[in-house]
Amino acid sequence: KKHPKLLSLQLHRTNLTNDDIGEIVAAAPDIEGLELKPSSGMTDGVFVHVGKLKRLRVLQLVGLSVPSWDAGGKNLAGLSQLQVIVGGVAADTAAQLR
């Protein structure tokens, strides 16, 4: 079932997998704000699914290893704010992307 009115989603202390996030993205494709703070089960492979959120403007990743990021691609082209926190330290606190 689609949930087009879901615009913001925070997932904390969850054991959801990358594929679970894919199902959420398919059901709520208009998400504009997403915060992921997984306990386990999620890897950087989640970007395959997150990249399908065409309206995503704000993305916060907490405790999720991001070994590389291709910011030049068309995925997440509308992203205006990115925050990555690894080990409790903000790598770039609320970086404004231009």
N, C-alpha and C positions, 0 to 999 in steps of 0.2 A: 504494500500500500504506500502511495506517495504522501509525503507530508510537506507540501510546498510552503507552508507558513513558518516552518522551522528555519530561523535565520541565524541563530547562535547556538553553539553546543559546546559544553565543557564535559570532558570525560576524565575523571580523576580516579586513581587507584583501581584501575580496571585491568582485567586480564583479557580484554578483547584482542583479537588477532588482526592482522592486516586485512584478511578477507572479511572479517566482521565489519571493519570500517568501510570496506567496499559496499557491503549491503546497506549501511547507513547512508552513504553517499548516493547510492541508487534511489533510496527512498526519500531523501531530502536534498535534492540537487541545488537548491537555492541558498544553502548555508553561506553566510557572509563572514562569520566569525567562528573559529574553531580552536579549542584548547585541548591538547592531548597530554595527559600525564599518566602514562601506563605503568602498571606494576610489573607486568611481564607480557609476553606474547606478541608484542608489536616491535617491528624493526623499521629501518629506513625504507624498506619496501612498501611502506604505507603510502609513500608519495605517488605511487601508481594510481591509487584511488583518490587521494587528496587533490591531485592535479586535475581531476575531472570536475572539481567545484569551480565553475566558470565565474561565479559571483564572489568568490572568497576574497576578502579584503584584509582580514586580520588572522594571523596564524601564530599560535604560541605552542612551543614544544618544550616539555619539561622532562628531563631524564631520558630522552630518546637520542641515541647516538646518531649523528648526522655526519658520516665520513666525507661526503662531498655533496655539492649542490650546484646544479646547472641552472643558474639564474637567467641565462640567456635564452632559454627555451620558451615556447609559447604557453606551457603549463604555468598556471598561477600568474598570468600576465597582469591581472588586476590587483595583485597583492600590494597593499600600501604599508602594512606593518608586520614585521616578523620579529619574534622573540624566541631565542633558543637558550634554554637553561640546562646545563649539563653539570651534574654533581653539586647542585645548589648555587652555582655561580652563573649569572647572566653573561652569555658570550657577547651579546650586543643588545642591551636593554632597550626594548621598544624602538628598534632601528626603523627610521623612516626611509622607505625605499623610494627612489625616484627613477 
